[in-house]
Amino acid sequence: MALKWIGNIEIIGSSHLGGGTSEGRYDGEMEKRRWKKKEGEKKEKRKKKKKKKKKQEEEKKQKKKKRLK
């Protein structure tokens, strides 16, 4: 039986070794899902930030045009 440590999570047996049990053990699937969710949230945050920056740039342009008139 293989014993592996990832951070503070103990993995006993792994799929490629054909061992391990899921009861009370960690198989990596939940971590993958959590990671994907985090990545999605990061993408959304980046999009919002970009949109906000673009809006601010537009407002700056509008103010500049107003001043020049």
CHARMM internal coordinates of N, CA and C (Angstrom, degrees):
IC EDIT
DIST 1 N 1 CA 1.4548
DIST 1 CA 1 C 1.5283
ANGL 1 N 1 CA 1 C 108.88
DIST 1 C 2 N 1.2949
ANGL 1 CA 1 C 2 N 114.52
DIHE 1 N 1 CA 1 C 2 N 133.94
DIST 2 N 2 CA 1.4643
ANGL 1 C 2 N 2 CA 119.56
DIHE 1 CA 1 C 2 N 2 CA -178.66
DIST 2 CA 2 C 1.5252
ANGL 2 N 2 CA 2 C 109.66
DIHE 1 C 2 N 2 CA 2 C -89.72
DIST 2 C 3 N 1.3065
ANGL 2 CA 2 C 3 N 114.81
DIHE 2 N 2 CA 2 C 3 N 141.13
DIST 3 N 3 CA 1.4515
ANGL 2 C 3 N 3 CA 120.85
DIHE 2 CA 2 C 3 N 3 CA 178.43
DIST 3 CA 3 C 1.5128
ANGL 3 N 3 CA 3 C 107.61
DIHE 2 C 3 N 3 CA 3 C -122.85
DIST 3 C 4 N 1.3083
ANGL 3 CA 3 C 4 N 116.95
DIHE 3 N 3 CA 3 C 4 N 119.93
DIST 4 N 4 CA 1.4546
ANGL 3 C 4 N 4 CA 120.25
DIHE 3 CA 3 C 4 N 4 CA -174.39
DIST 4 CA 4 C 1.5280
ANGL 4 N 4 CA 4 C 109.01
DIHE 3 C 4 N 4 CA 4 C -132.58
DIST 4 C 5 N 1.3240
ANGL 4 CA 4 C 5 N 117.27
DIHE 4 N 4 CA 4 C 5 N 143.60
DIST 5 N 5 CA 1.4629
ANGL 4 C 5 N 5 CA 121.89
DIHE 4 CA 4 C 5 N 5 CA 178.45
DIST 5 CA 5 C 1.5188
ANGL 5 N 5 CA 5 C 110.20
DIHE 4 C 5 N 5 CA 5 C -114.40
DIST 5 C 6 N 1.3024
ANGL 5 CA 5 C 6 N 116.36
DIHE 5 N 5 CA 5 C 6 N 127.86
DIST 6 N 6 CA 1.4634
ANGL 5 C 6 N 6 CA 120.99
DIHE 5 CA 5 C 6 N 6 CA 173.37
DIST 6 CA 6 C 1.5211
ANGL 6 N 6 CA 6 C 104.70
DIHE 5 C 6 N 6 CA 6 C -124.71
DIST 6 C 7 N 1.3095
ANGL 6 CA 6 C 7 N 116.56
DIHE 6 N 6 CA 6 C 7 N 108.66
DIST 7 N 7 CA 1.4647
ANGL 6 C 7 N 7 CA 120.00
DIHE 6 CA 6 C 7 N 7 CA -175.62
DIST 7 CA 7 C 1.5066
ANGL 7 N 7 CA 7 C 107.83
DIHE 6 C 7 N 7 CA 7 C 63.17
DIST 7 C 8 N 1.3195
ANGL 7 CA 7 C 8 N 117.43
DIHE 7 N 7 CA 7 C 8 N -122.64
DIST 8 N 8 CA 1.4534
ANGL 7 C 8 N 8 CA 119.87
DIHE 7 CA 7 C 8 N 8 CA 177.94
DIST 8 CA 8 C 1.5275
ANGL 8 N 8 CA 8 C 110.58
DIHE 7 C 8 N 8 CA 8 C -110.62
DIST 8 C 9 N 1.3286
ANGL 8 CA 8 C 9 N 116.27
DIHE 8 N 8 CA 8 C 9 N 22.69
DIST 9 N 9 CA 1.4603
ANGL 8 C 9 N 9 CA 121.31
DIHE 8 CA 8 C 9 N 9 CA -178.22
DIST 9 CA 9 C 1.5197
ANGL 9 N 9 CA 9 C 108.80
DIHE 8 C 9 N 9 CA 9 C -108.74
DIST 9 C 10 N 1.2929
ANGL 9 CA 9 C 10 N 115.72
DIHE 9 N 9 CA 9 C 10 N 127.17
DIST 10 N 10 CA 1.4515
ANGL 9 C 10 N 10 CA 120.66
DIHE 9 CA 9 C 10 N 10 CA -178.46
DIST 10 CA 10 C 1.5265
ANGL 10 N 10 CA 10 C 109.27
DIHE 9 C 10 N 10 CA 10 C -95.47
DIST 10 C 11 N 1.3095
ANGL 10 CA 10 C 11 N 116.28
DIHE 10 N 10 CA 10 C 11 N 128.35
DIST 11 N 11 CA 1.4612
ANGL 10 C 11 N 11 CA 120.54
DIHE 10 CA 10 C 11 N 11 CA 177.84
DIST 11 CA 11 C 1.5191
ANGL 11 N 11 CA 11 C 106.81
DIHE 10 C 11 N 11 CA 11 C -112.94
DIST 11 C 12 N 1.3029
ANGL 11 CA 11 C 12 N 116.21
DIHE 11 N 11 CA 11 C 12 N 119.20
DIST 12 N 12 CA 1.4560
ANGL 11 C 12 N 12 CA 119.52
DIHE 11 CA 11 C 12 N 12 CA 178.95
DIST 12 CA 12 C 1.5096
ANGL 12 N 12 CA 12 C 107.85
DIHE 11 C 12 N 12 CA 12 C -107.59
DIST 12 C 13 N 1.3256
ANGL 12 CA 12 C 13 N 115.66
DIHE 12 N 12 CA 12 C 13 N 116.37
DIST 13 N 13 CA 1.4508
ANGL 12 C 13 N 13 CA 120.49
DIHE 12 CA 12 C 13 N 13 CA -175.71
DIST 13 CA 13 C 1.5169
ANGL 13 N 13 CA 13 C 108.63
DIHE 12 C 13 N 13 CA 13 C 70.84
DIST 13 C 14 N 1.2840
ANGL 13 CA 13 C 14 N 117.21
DIHE 13 N 13 CA 13 C 14 N 150.27
DIST 14 N 14 CA 1.4564
ANGL 13 C 14 N 14 CA 118.80
DIHE 13 CA 13 C 14 N 14 CA 176.40
DIST 14 CA 14 C 1.5117
ANGL 14 N 14 CA 14 C 108.46
DIHE 13 C 14 N 14 CA 14 C -141.22
DIST 14 C 15 N 1.3138
ANGL 14 CA 14 C 15 N 116.32
DIHE 14 N 14 CA 14 C 15 N 163.13
DIST 15 N 15 CA 1.4573
ANGL 14 C 15 N 15 CA 121.01
DIHE 14 CA 14 C 15 N 15 CA -172.17
DIST 15 CA 15 C 1.5224
ANGL 15 N 15 CA 15 C 112.25
DIHE 14 C 15 N 15 CA 15 C -58.05
DIST 15 C 16 N 1.3241
ANGL 15 CA 15 C 16 N 117.73
DIHE 15 N 15 CA 15 C 16 N -37.87
DIST 16 N 16 CA 1.4625
ANGL 15 C 16 N 16 CA 117.77
DIHE 15 CA 15 C 16 N 16 CA -177.79
DIST 16 CA 16 C 1.5275
ANGL 16 N 16 CA 16 C 112.15
DIHE 15 C 16 N 16 CA 16 C -73.71
DIST 16 C 17 N 1.3339
ANGL 16 CA 16 C 17 N 116.53
DIHE 16 N 16 CA 16 C 17 N -13.90
DIST 17 N 17 CA 1.4640
ANGL 16 C 17 N 17 CA 119.33
DIHE 16 CA 16 C 17 N 17 CA 175.34
DIST 17 CA 17 C 1.5287
ANGL 17 N 17 CA 17 C 110.44
DIHE 16 C 17 N 17 CA 17 C -96.41
DIST 17 C 18 N 1.3159
ANGL 17 CA 17 C 18 N 115.05
DIHE 17 N 17 CA 17 C 18 N -7.63
DIST 18 N 18 CA 1.4657
ANGL 17 C 18 N 18 CA 119.56
DIHE 17 CA 17 C 18 N 18 CA 178.13
DIST 18 CA 18 C 1.5116
ANGL 18 N 18 CA 18 C 112.70
DIHE 17 C 18 N 18 CA 18 C 73.33
DIST 18 C 19 N 1.3089
ANGL 18 CA 18 C 19 N 118.68
DIHE 18 N 18 CA 18 C 19 N 25.22
DIST 19 N 19 CA 1.4602
ANGL 18 C 19 N 19 CA 119.96
DIHE 18 CA 18 C 19 N 19 CA -178.24
DIST 19 CA 19 C 1.5052
ANGL 19 N 19 CA 19 C 111.64
DIHE 18 C 19 N 19 CA 19 C -129.87
DIST 19 C 20 N 1.3080
ANGL 19 CA 19 C 20 N 115.33
DIHE 19 N 19 CA 19 C 20 N -171.89
DIST 20 N 20 CA 1.4553
ANGL 19 C 20 N 20 CA 120.69
DIHE 19 CA 19 C 20 N 20 CA 175.74
DIST 20 CA 20 C 1.5123
ANGL 20 N 20 CA 20 C 112.40
DIHE 19 C 20 N 20 CA 20 C 91.31
DIST 20 C 21 N 1.3042
ANGL 20 CA 20 C 21 N 114.83
DIHE 20 N 20 CA 20 C 21 N 155.48
DIST 21 N 21 CA 1.4580
ANGL 20 C 21 N 21 CA 120.54
DIHE 20 CA 20 C 21 N 21 CA 177.36
DIST 21 CA 21 C 1.5132
ANGL 21 N 21 CA 21 C 107.89
DIHE 20 C 21 N 21 CA 21 C -126.04
DIST 21 C 22 N 1.3111
ANGL 21 CA 21 C 22 N 116.45
DIHE 21 N 21 CA 21 C 22 N 154.48
DIST 22 N 22 CA 1.4596
ANGL 21 C 22 N 22 CA 119.18
DIHE 21 CA 21 C 22 N 22 CA -178.18
DIST 22 CA 22 C 1.5225
ANGL 22 N 22 CA 22 C 110.84
DIHE 21 C 22 N 22 CA 22 C -91.17
DIST 22 C 23 N 1.3251
ANGL 22 CA 22 C 23 N 117.41
DIHE 22 N 22 CA 22 C 23 N -15.75
DIST 23 N 23 CA 1.4577
ANGL 22 C 23 N 23 CA 120.07
DIHE 22 CA 22 C 23 N 23 CA -177.38
DIST 23 CA 23 C 1.5276
ANGL 23 N 23 CA 23 C 110.84
DIHE 22 C 23 N 23 CA 23 C -72.52
DIST 23 C 24 N 1.3130
ANGL 23 CA 23 C 24 N 115.80
DIHE 23 N 23 CA 23 C 24 N 112.62
DIST 24 N 24 CA 1.4562
ANGL 23 C 24 N 24 CA 120.45
DIHE 23 CA 23 C 24 N 24 CA 179.28
DIST 24 CA 24 C 1.5168
ANGL 24 N 24 CA 24 C 112.66
DIHE 23 C 24 N 24 CA 24 C 70.44
DIST 24 C 25 N 1.2907
ANGL 24 CA 24 C 25 N 116.63
DIHE 24 N 24 CA 24 C 25 N 9.38
DIST 25 N 25 CA 1.4633
ANGL 24 C 25 N 25 CA 120.51
DIHE 24 CA 24 C 25 N 25 CA -179.08
DIST 25 CA 25 C 1.5186
ANGL 25 N 25 CA 25 C 108.88
DIHE 24 C 25 N 25 CA 25 C -115.29
DIST 25 C 26 N 1.3060
ANGL 25 CA 25 C 26 N 114.81
DIHE 25 N 25 CA 25 C 26 N 173.64
DIST 26 N 26 CA 1.4519
ANGL 25 C 26 N 26 CA 120.72
DIHE 25 CA 25 C 26 N 26 CA -178.50
DIST 26 CA 26 C 1.5151
ANGL 26 N 26 CA 26 C 107.72
DIHE 25 C 26 N 26 CA 26 C -116.10
DIST 26 C 27 N 1.3230
ANGL 26 CA 26 C 27 N 118.28
DIHE 26 N 26 CA 26 C 27 N 123.94
DIST 27 N 27 CA 1.4711
ANGL 26 C 27 N 27 CA 119.88
DIHE 26 CA 26 C 27 N 27 CA -176.64
DIST 27 CA 27 C 1.5242
ANGL 27 N 27 CA 27 C 113.33
DIHE 26 C 27 N 27 CA 27 C -109.26
DIST 27 C 28 N 1.3167
ANGL 27 CA 27 C 28 N 118.51
DIHE 27 N 27 CA 27 C 28 N -0.76
DIST 28 N 28 CA 1.4604
ANGL 27 C 28 N 28 CA 119.76
DIHE 27 CA 27 C 28 N 28 CA 175.33
DIST 28 CA 28 C 1.5193
ANGL 28 N 28 CA 28 C 114.83
DIHE 27 C 28 N 28 CA 28 C 95.65
DIST 28 C 29 N 1.3151
ANGL 28 CA 28 C 29 N 118.31
DIHE 28 N 28 CA 28 C 29 N -18.46
DIST 29 N 29 CA 1.4664
ANGL 28 C 29 N 29 CA 120.40
DIHE 28 CA 28 C 29 N 29 CA -176.52
DIST 29 CA 29 C 1.5251
ANGL 29 N 29 CA 29 C 112.13
DIHE 28 C 29 N 29 CA 29 C -66.69
DIST 29 C 30 N 1.3234
ANGL 29 CA 29 C 30 N 116.12
DIHE 29 N 29 CA 29 C 30 N -43.22
DIST 30 N 30 CA 1.4656
ANGL 29 C 30 N 30 CA 119.26
DIHE 29 CA 29 C 30 N 30 CA -179.45
DIST 30 CA 30 C 1.5246
ANGL 30 N 30 CA 30 C 110.47
DIHE 29 C 30 N 30 CA 30 C -63.93
DIST 30 C 31 N 1.3226
ANGL 30 CA 30 C 31 N 115.06
DIHE 30 N 30 CA 30 C 31 N -39.82
DIST 31 N 31 CA 1.4642
ANGL 30 C 31 N 31 CA 119.37
DIHE 30 CA 30 C 31 N 31 CA 179.76
DIST 31 CA 31 C 1.5232
ANGL 31 N 31 CA 31 C 110.40
DIHE 30 C 31 N 31 CA 31 C -62.77
DIST 31 C 32 N 1.3378
ANGL 31 CA 31 C 32 N 117.38
DIHE 31 N 31 CA 31 C 32 N -40.90
DIST 32 N 32 CA 1.4688
ANGL 31 C 32 N 32 CA 121.45
DIHE 31 CA 31 C 32 N 32 CA 178.89
DIST 32 CA 32 C 1.5219
ANGL 32 N 32 CA 32 C 110.19
DIHE 31 C 32 N 32 CA 32 C -60.85
DIST 32 C 33 N 1.3454
ANGL 32 CA 32 C 33 N 115.90
DIHE 32 N 32 CA 32 C 33 N -45.26
DIST 33 N 33 CA 1.4616
ANGL 32 C 33 N 33 CA 120.52
DIHE 32 CA 32 C 33 N 33 CA -179.57
DIST 33 CA 33 C 1.5228
ANGL 33 N 33 CA 33 C 110.67
DIHE 32 C 33 N 33 CA 33 C -62.29
DIST 33 C 34 N 1.3339
ANGL 33 CA 33 C 34 N 115.01
DIHE 33 N 33 CA 33 C 34 N -44.14
DIST 34 N 34 CA 1.4590
ANGL 33 C 34 N 34 CA 120.32
DIHE 33 CA 33 C 34 N 34 CA -179.55
DIST 34 CA 34 C 1.5233
ANGL 34 N 34 CA 34 C 110.15
DIHE 33 C 34 N 34 CA 34 C -61.68
DIST 34 C 35 N 1.3371
ANGL 34 CA 34 C 35 N 115.91
DIHE 34 N 34 CA 34 C 35 N -41.39
DIST 35 N 35 CA 1.4592
ANGL 34 C 35 N 35 CA 121.60
DIHE 34 CA 34 C 35 N 35 CA -179.40
DIST 35 CA 35 C 1.5318
ANGL 35 N 35 CA 35 C 110.26
DIHE 34 C 35 N 35 CA 35 C -63.71
DIST 35 C 36 N 1.3478
ANGL 35 CA 35 C 36 N 116.07
DIHE 35 N 35 CA 35 C 36 N -44.97
DIST 36 N 36 CA 1.4676
ANGL 35 C 36 N 36 CA 120.30
DIHE 35 CA 35 C 36 N 36 CA 179.66
DIST 36 CA 36 C 1.5231
ANGL 36 N 36 CA 36 C 110.62
DIHE 35 C 36 N 36 CA 36 C -61.05
DIST 36 C 37 N 1.3298
ANGL 36 CA 36 C 37 N 115.79
DIHE 36 N 36 CA 36 C 37 N -41.75
DIST 37 N 37 CA 1.4615
ANGL 36 C 37 N 37 CA 120.34
DIHE 36 CA 36 C 37 N 37 CA -179.95
DIST 37 CA 37 C 1.5287
ANGL 37 N 37 CA 37 C 109.93
DIHE 36 C 37 N 37 CA 37 C -62.47
DIST 37 C 38 N 1.3276
ANGL 37 CA 37 C 38 N 116.24
DIHE 37 N 37 CA 37 C 38 N -44.81
DIST 38 N 38 CA 1.4685
ANGL 37 C 38 N 38 CA 120.57
DIHE 37 CA 37 C 38 N 38 CA 179.38
DIST 38 CA 38 C 1.5154
ANGL 38 N 38 CA 38 C 110.67
DIHE 37 C 38 N 38 CA 38 C -60.67
DIST 38 C 39 N 1.3327
ANGL 38 CA 38 C 39 N 116.67
DIHE 38 N 38 CA 38 C 39 N -43.55
DIST 39 N 39 CA 1.4627
ANGL 38 C 39 N 39 CA 120.82
DIHE 38 CA 38 C 39 N 39 CA 179.70
DIST 39 CA 39 C 1.5224
ANGL 39 N 39 CA 39 C 110.48
DIHE 38 C 39 N 39 CA 39 C -60.74
DIST 39 C 40 N 1.3217
ANGL 39 CA 39 C 40 N 116.20
DIHE 39 N 39 CA 39 C 40 N -42.81
DIST 40 N 40 CA 1.4622
ANGL 39 C 40 N 40 CA 121.40
DIHE 39 CA 39 C 40 N 40 CA 178.46
DIST 40 CA 40 C 1.5213
ANGL 40 N 40 CA 40 C 111.41
DIHE 39 C 40 N 40 CA 40 C -60.82
DIST 40 C 41 N 1.3418
ANGL 40 CA 40 C 41 N 115.39
DIHE 40 N 40 CA 40 C 41 N -42.90
DIST 41 N 41 CA 1.4632
ANGL 40 C 41 N 41 CA 119.94
DIHE 40 CA 40 C 41 N 41 CA 179.46
DIST 41 CA 41 C 1.5229
ANGL 41 N 41 CA 41 C 110.75
DIHE 40 C 41 N 41 CA 41 C -64.49
DIST 41 C 42 N 1.3272
ANGL 41 CA 41 C 42 N 116.30
DIHE 41 N 41 CA 41 C 42 N -40.18
DIST 42 N 42 CA 1.4673
ANGL 41 C 42 N 42 CA 120.57
DIHE 41 CA 41 C 42 N 42 CA 179.09
DIST 42 CA 42 C 1.5244
ANGL 42 N 42 CA 42 C 110.11
DIHE 41 C 42 N 42 CA 42 C -62.24
DIST 42 C 43 N 1.3357
ANGL 42 CA 42 C 43 N 116.44
DIHE 42 N 42 CA 42 C 43 N -42.95
DIST 43 N 43 CA 1.4690
ANGL 42 C 43 N 43 CA 121.04
DIHE 42 CA 42 C 43 N 43 CA 179.09
DIST 43 CA 43 C 1.5231
ANGL 43 N 43 CA 43 C 110.25
DIHE 42 C 43 N 43 CA 43 C -59.70
DIST 43 C 44 N 1.3313
ANGL 43 CA 43 C 44 N 115.65
DIHE 43 N 43 CA 43 C 44 N -45.98
DIST 44 N 44 CA 1.4621
ANGL 43 C 44 N 44 CA 120.63
DIHE 43 CA 43 C 44 N 44 CA -179.82
DIST 44 CA 44 C 1.5272
ANGL 44 N 44 CA 44 C 110.56
DIHE 43 C 44 N 44 CA 44 C -60.17
DIST 44 C 45 N 1.3178
ANGL 44 CA 44 C 45 N 115.65
DIHE 44 N 44 CA 44 C 45 N -43.90
DIST 45 N 45 CA 1.4608
ANGL 44 C 45 N 45 CA 120.66
DIHE 44 CA 44 C 45 N 45 CA -179.72
DIST 45 CA 45 C 1.5215
ANGL 45 N 45 CA 45 C 110.41
DIHE 44 C 45 N 45 CA 45 C -60.14
DIST 45 C 46 N 1.3558
ANGL 45 CA 45 C 46 N 115.58
DIHE 45 N 45 CA 45 C 46 N -44.59
DIST 46 N 46 CA 1.4611
ANGL 45 C 46 N 46 CA 120.57
DIHE 45 CA 45 C 46 N 46 CA 179.94
DIST 46 CA 46 C 1.5239
ANGL 46 N 46 CA 46 C 110.76
DIHE 45 C 46 N 46 CA 46 C -61.10
DIST 46 C 47 N 1.3560
ANGL 46 CA 46 C 47 N 115.79
DIHE 46 N 46 CA 46 C 47 N -43.20
DIST 47 N 47 CA 1.4624
ANGL 46 C 47 N 47 CA 120.64
DIHE 46 CA 46 C 47 N 47 CA -179.97
DIST 47 CA 47 C 1.5234
ANGL 47 N 47 CA 47 C 110.39
DIHE 46 C 47 N 47 CA 47 C -60.18
DIST 47 C 48 N 1.3463
ANGL 47 CA 47 C 48 N 115.71
DIHE 47 N 47 CA 47 C 48 N -46.49
DIST 48 N 48 CA 1.4625
ANGL 47 C 48 N 48 CA 120.35
DIHE 47 CA 47 C 48 N 48 CA -179.03
DIST 48 CA 48 C 1.5191
ANGL 48 N 48 CA 48 C 110.76
DIHE 47 C 48 N 48 CA 48 C -61.26
DIST 48 C 49 N 1.3322
ANGL 48 CA 48 C 49 N 115.72
DIHE 48 N 48 CA 48 C 49 N -43.10
DIST 49 N 49 CA 1.4614
ANGL 48 C 49 N 49 CA 120.87
DIHE 48 CA 48 C 49 N 49 CA -178.97
DIST 49 CA 49 C 1.5293
ANGL 49 N 49 CA 49 C 110.19
DIHE 48 C 49 N 49 CA 49 C -61.94
DIST 49 C 50 N 1.3376
ANGL 49 CA 49 C 50 N 115.43
DIHE 49 N 49 CA 49 C 50 N -44.21
DIST 50 N 50 CA 1.4603
ANGL 49 C 50 N 50 CA 121.33
DIHE 49 CA 49 C 50 N 50 CA -179.45
DIST 50 CA 50 C 1.5306
ANGL 50 N 50 CA 50 C 109.92
DIHE 49 C 50 N 50 CA 50 C -62.12
DIST 50 C 51 N 1.3338
ANGL 50 CA 50 C 51 N 115.71
DIHE 50 N 50 CA 50 C 51 N -44.64
DIST 51 N 51 CA 1.4565
ANGL 50 C 51 N 51 CA 121.46
DIHE 50 CA 50 C 51 N 51 CA -179.15
DIST 51 CA 51 C 1.5313
ANGL 51 N 51 CA 51 C 110.27
DIHE 50 C 51 N 51 CA 51 C -61.76
DIST 51 C 52 N 1.3360
ANGL 51 CA 51 C 52 N 115.62
DIHE 51 N 51 CA 51 C 52 N -43.16
DIST 52 N 52 CA 1.4620
ANGL 51 C 52 N 52 CA 121.01
DIHE 51 CA 51 C 52 N 52 CA -179.57
DIST 52 CA 52 C 1.5263
ANGL 52 N 52 CA 52 C 110.35
DIHE 51 C 52 N 52 CA 52 C -62.92
DIST 52 C 53 N 1.3242
ANGL 52 CA 52 C 53 N 115.91
DIHE 52 N 52 CA 52 C 53 N -43.75
DIST 53 N 53 CA 1.4605
ANGL 52 C 53 N 53 CA 120.92
DIHE 52 CA 52 C 53 N 53 CA -179.64
DIST 53 CA 53 C 1.5331
ANGL 53 N 53 CA 53 C 110.47
DIHE 52 C 53 N 53 CA 53 C -62.50
DIST 53 C 54 N 1.3369
ANGL 53 CA 53 C 54 N 115.81
DIHE 53 N 53 CA 53 C 54 N -42.76
DIST 54 N 54 CA 1.4641
ANGL 53 C 54 N 54 CA 121.11
DIHE 53 CA 53 C 54 N 54 CA 179.86
DIST 54 CA 54 C 1.5306
ANGL 54 N 54 CA 54 C 110.03
DIHE 53 C 54 N 54 CA 54 C -61.59
DIST 54 C 55 N 1.3166
ANGL 54 CA 54 C 55 N 115.88
DIHE 54 N 54 CA 54 C 55 N -42.55
DIST 55 N 55 CA 1.4627
ANGL 54 C 55 N 55 CA 121.40
DIHE 54 CA 54 C 55 N 55 CA -179.90
DIST 55 CA 55 C 1.5283
ANGL 55 N 55 CA 55 C 110.23
DIHE 54 C 55 N 55 CA 55 C -62.44
DIST 55 C 56 N 1.3315
ANGL 55 CA 55 C 56 N 116.10
DIHE 55 N 55 CA 55 C 56 N -42.94
DIST 56 N 56 CA 1.4642
ANGL 55 C 56 N 56 CA 120.42
DIHE 55 CA 55 C 56 N 56 CA 178.94
DIST 56 CA 56 C 1.5237
ANGL 56 N 56 CA 56 C 110.94
DIHE 55 C 56 N 56 CA 56 C -62.48
DIST 56 C 57 N 1.3240
ANGL 56 CA 56 C 57 N 116.42
DIHE 56 N 56 CA 56 C 57 N -40.96
DIST 57 N 57 CA 1.4660
ANGL 56 C 57 N 57 CA 120.73
DIHE 56 CA 56 C 57 N 57 CA 178.38
DIST 57 CA 57 C 1.5273
ANGL 57 N 57 CA 57 C 110.60
DIHE 56 C 57 N 57 CA 57 C -61.01
DIST 57 C 58 N 1.3301
ANGL 57 CA 57 C 58 N 115.98
DIHE 57 N 57 CA 57 C 58 N -43.61
DIST 58 N 58 CA 1.4629
ANGL 57 C 58 N 58 CA 121.02
DIHE 57 CA 57 C 58 N 58 CA 178.96
DIST 58 CA 58 C 1.5298
ANGL 58 N 58 CA 58 C 110.78
DIHE 57 C 58 N 58 CA 58 C -60.89
DIST 58 C 59 N 1.3304
ANGL 58 CA 58 C 59 N 115.84
DIHE 58 N 58 CA 58 C 59 N -43.63
DIST 59 N 59 CA 1.4632
ANGL 58 C 59 N 59 CA 120.14
DIHE 58 CA 58 C 59 N 59 CA 179.55
DIST 59 CA 59 C 1.5271
ANGL 59 N 59 CA 59 C 110.63
DIHE 58 C 59 N 59 CA 59 C -62.09
DIST 59 C 60 N 1.3200
ANGL 59 CA 59 C 60 N 116.52
DIHE 59 N 59 CA 59 C 60 N -41.23
DIST 60 N 60 CA 1.4675
ANGL 59 C 60 N 60 CA 121.07
DIHE 59 CA 59 C 60 N 60 CA 178.12
DIST 60 CA 60 C 1.5255
ANGL 60 N 60 CA 60 C 110.28
DIHE 59 C 60 N 60 CA 60 C -59.30
DIST 60 C 61 N 1.3318
ANGL 60 CA 60 C 61 N 116.04
DIHE 60 N 60 CA 60 C 61 N -45.55
DIST 61 N 61 CA 1.4658
ANGL 60 C 61 N 61 CA 121.11
DIHE 60 CA 60 C 61 N 61 CA -179.80
DIST 61 CA 61 C 1.5250
ANGL 61 N 61 CA 61 C 110.52
DIHE 60 C 61 N 61 CA 61 C -60.48
DIST 61 C 62 N 1.3396
ANGL 61 CA 61 C 62 N 115.99
DIHE 61 N 61 CA 61 C 62 N -44.09
DIST 62 N 62 CA 1.4658
ANGL 61 C 62 N 62 CA 120.89
DIHE 61 CA 61 C 62 N 62 CA -179.34
DIST 62 CA 62 C 1.5272
ANGL 62 N 62 CA 62 C 110.94
DIHE 61 C 62 N 62 CA 62 C -61.39
DIST 62 C 63 N 1.3382
ANGL 62 CA 62 C 63 N 116.17
DIHE 62 N 62 CA 62 C 63 N -43.94
DIST 63 N 63 CA 1.4640
ANGL 62 C 63 N 63 CA 120.46
DIHE 62 CA 62 C 63 N 63 CA -179.89
DIST 63 CA 63 C 1.5236
ANGL 63 N 63 CA 63 C 110.68
DIHE 62 C 63 N 63 CA 63 C -63.87
DIST 63 C 64 N 1.3179
ANGL 63 CA 63 C 64 N 115.63
DIHE 63 N 63 CA 63 C 64 N -40.22
DIST 64 N 64 CA 1.4627
ANGL 63 C 64 N 64 CA 120.86
DIHE 63 CA 63 C 64 N 64 CA -179.55
DIST 64 CA 64 C 1.5342
ANGL 64 N 64 CA 64 C 109.86
DIHE 63 C 64 N 64 CA 64 C -63.27
DIST 64 C 65 N 1.3367
ANGL 64 CA 64 C 65 N 116.31
DIHE 64 N 64 CA 64 C 65 N -44.07
DIST 65 N 65 CA 1.4694
ANGL 64 C 65 N 65 CA 121.05
DIHE 64 CA 64 C 65 N 65 CA 178.78
DIST 65 CA 65 C 1.5246
ANGL 65 N 65 CA 65 C 110.60
DIHE 64 C 65 N 65 CA 65 C -60.54
DIST 65 C 66 N 1.3320
ANGL 65 CA 65 C 66 N 116.23
DIHE 65 N 65 CA 65 C 66 N -41.99
DIST 66 N 66 CA 1.4550
ANGL 65 C 66 N 66 CA 121.49
DIHE 65 CA 65 C 66 N 66 CA -179.36
DIST 66 CA 66 C 1.5265
ANGL 66 N 66 CA 66 C 110.85
DIHE 65 C 66 N 66 CA 66 C -61.83
DIST 66 C 67 N 1.3292
ANGL 66 CA 66 C 67 N 115.94
DIHE 66 N 66 CA 66 C 67 N -42.30
DIST 67 N 67 CA 1.4616
ANGL 66 C 67 N 67 CA 120.97
DIHE 66 CA 66 C 67 N 67 CA -178.98
DIST 67 CA 67 C 1.5268
ANGL 67 N 67 CA 67 C 111.57
DIHE 66 C 67 N 67 CA 67 C -65.60
DIST 67 C 68 N 1.3268
ANGL 67 CA 67 C 68 N 116.21
DIHE 67 N 67 CA 67 C 68 N -37.39
DIST 68 N 68 CA 1.4593
ANGL 67 C 68 N 68 CA 120.34
DIHE 67 CA 67 C 68 N 68 CA -177.34
DIST 68 CA 68 C 1.5271
ANGL 68 N 68 CA 68 C 112.84
DIHE 67 C 68 N 68 CA 68 C -71.16
DIST 68 C 69 N 1.3337
ANGL 68 CA 68 C 69 N 117.68
DIHE 68 N 68 CA 68 C 69 N -24.61
DIST 69 N 69 CA 1.4739
ANGL 68 C 69 N 69 CA 121.08
DIHE 68 CA 68 C 69 N 69 CA -177.48
DIST 69 CA 69 C 1.4849
ANGL 69 N 69 CA 69 C 113.27
DIHE 68 C 69 N 69 CA 69 C -69.84
END
COOR INIT
IC SEED 1 N 1 CA 1 C
IC BUILD
